[in-house]
Amino acid sequence: MTPEQLATLRESISTNREQLADALGVDRTTVWRWETGDTPIPAYLPLALLWIRHTRRTMQGNNYPLMADVQCLMLNEDIDQDTAVRSFGAAP
C-alpha cells in the first residue's frame, strides 16, 4: 500500500487522521507520517482499514462486503473469492 492509497482509503471510510489513529491505538502523527511516506506503512494496515469499513457498513445495516474489500483481502491473504466473502460474515 502506498501513502496515497492509504489516504484515499481512509477518506473513503469518512475517517480523519485522528479517528483512524484512535481506532488503531497509535498517535495521529503516526498516521500523518504513513500518509506522507516518512514512516513505512505496517503490513496489517490495509486489513485494519478494510475491517473498519466493513464494521461501518454492518452498523448501517448492509453486511455484504464491497467488491474492493473482497479483492483486497484475496490479494493480501492469497485466498479465493468465496473464502474472502465468507470472512466478512456473508454468504457467497
The 8 nearest C-alpha neighbors of each residue, nearest first, counted from 0:
[[1, 4, 5, 2, 45, 40, 3, 42],
 [0, 2, 4, 3, 5, 40, 36, 34],
 [1, 3, 34, 5, 4, 36, 33, 35],
 [4, 2, 6, 1, 5, 7, 34, 35],
 [5, 3, 7, 1, 6, 2, 8, 0],
 [6, 4, 2, 8, 3, 7, 9, 1],
 [5, 7, 9, 3, 4, 8, 34, 10],
 [6, 8, 4, 10, 5, 9, 11, 3],
 [9, 7, 11, 5, 10, 6, 4, 12],
 [10, 8, 6, 11, 7, 12, 14, 5],
 [9, 11, 13, 7, 12, 8, 14, 6],
 [12, 10, 8, 9, 13, 7, 14, 6],
 [11, 13, 10, 14, 9, 52, 8, 51],
 [14, 12, 10, 11, 9, 15, 8, 52],
 [15, 13, 12, 9, 10, 18, 19, 16],
 [14, 16, 18, 17, 19, 13, 10, 9],
 [17, 15, 19, 18, 27, 20, 30, 14],
 [16, 18, 27, 20, 19, 15, 21, 26],
 [19, 17, 21, 15, 20, 16, 14, 22],
 [20, 18, 22, 16, 21, 17, 23, 14],
 [19, 21, 25, 27, 17, 23, 18, 22],
 [22, 20, 24, 18, 19, 23, 17, 25],
 [23, 21, 19, 20, 24, 18, 25, 51],
 [24, 22, 20, 21, 25, 19, 47, 18],
 [23, 25, 21, 22, 20, 26, 19, 27],
 [26, 24, 20, 23, 21, 27, 29, 30],
 [25, 27, 29, 28, 20, 24, 30, 21],
 [28, 26, 17, 20, 29, 30, 16, 25],
 [27, 29, 31, 26, 30, 32, 16, 20],
 [30, 28, 32, 27, 26, 31, 33, 25],
 [31, 29, 33, 27, 28, 32, 16, 34],
 [30, 32, 28, 34, 29, 33, 35, 27],
 [31, 33, 37, 29, 35, 38, 30, 34],
 [34, 32, 30, 38, 36, 31, 40, 35],
 [33, 35, 2, 31, 32, 36, 6, 30],
 [36, 34, 32, 33, 37, 2, 31, 38],
 [35, 37, 33, 38, 34, 2, 32, 39],
 [36, 38, 32, 35, 33, 39, 34, 31],
 [37, 39, 33, 32, 36, 40, 29, 35],
 [40, 38, 33, 41, 36, 37, 32, 2],
 [39, 41, 33, 38, 42, 44, 0, 2],
 [42, 40, 43, 44, 39, 45, 33, 38],
 [41, 43, 44, 40, 45, 46, 0, 39],
 [44, 42, 41, 46, 45, 47, 40, 48],
 [43, 45, 47, 46, 42, 41, 48, 40],
 [46, 44, 48, 47, 43, 49, 42, 0],
 [47, 45, 49, 48, 44, 43, 50, 72],
 [46, 48, 44, 50, 49, 45, 43, 51],
 [49, 47, 51, 45, 50, 46, 44, 52],
 [48, 50, 46, 52, 47, 51, 53, 68],
 [49, 51, 53, 47, 48, 52, 54, 46],
 [52, 50, 48, 54, 49, 53, 55, 47],
 [51, 53, 49, 55, 50, 54, 12, 48],
 [54, 52, 50, 56, 55, 51, 49, 57],
 [53, 55, 57, 51, 56, 52, 50, 58],
 [54, 56, 58, 52, 57, 53, 51, 59],
 [55, 57, 59, 53, 61, 58, 54, 62],
 [58, 56, 62, 54, 60, 61, 59, 55],
 [57, 59, 55, 60, 56, 54, 61, 62],
 [58, 60, 56, 57, 61, 55, 62, 54],
 [61, 59, 57, 58, 62, 56, 55, 63],
 [62, 60, 57, 56, 63, 59, 58, 64],
 [61, 63, 57, 56, 64, 60, 89, 53],
 [62, 64, 61, 89, 65, 87, 57, 88],
 [65, 63, 62, 66, 68, 53, 87, 69],
 [64, 66, 68, 67, 69, 63, 53, 70],
 [67, 65, 69, 68, 70, 64, 71, 84],
 [66, 68, 70, 65, 69, 71, 64, 72],
 [69, 67, 71, 65, 66, 70, 49, 72],
 [70, 68, 66, 72, 67, 71, 83, 73],
 [71, 69, 73, 67, 72, 68, 66, 74],
 [72, 70, 68, 74, 73, 69, 75, 67],
 [71, 73, 75, 69, 74, 70, 76, 68],
 [74, 72, 78, 70, 77, 71, 76, 75],
 [75, 73, 77, 71, 72, 76, 70, 78],
 [76, 74, 72, 73, 77, 71, 46, 78],
 [75, 77, 73, 78, 74, 72, 71, 83],
 [78, 76, 74, 73, 75, 79, 72, 83],
 [79, 77, 73, 76, 82, 83, 80, 74],
 [78, 80, 82, 81, 73, 83, 77, 84],
 [79, 81, 83, 82, 84, 73, 78, 69],
 [82, 80, 84, 83, 91, 79, 85, 90],
 [83, 81, 85, 80, 84, 79, 86, 78],
 [82, 84, 80, 86, 81, 85, 69, 73],
 [85, 83, 81, 86, 82, 87, 89, 91],
 [86, 84, 88, 82, 89, 87, 83, 90],
 [85, 87, 83, 88, 84, 82, 89, 81],
 [88, 86, 85, 84, 89, 64, 83, 63],
 [87, 89, 85, 86, 90, 84, 62, 63],
 [90, 88, 85, 87, 63, 84, 91, 62],
 [89, 91, 85, 84, 88, 81, 63, 87],
 [90, 81, 84, 89, 85, 80, 82, 83]]
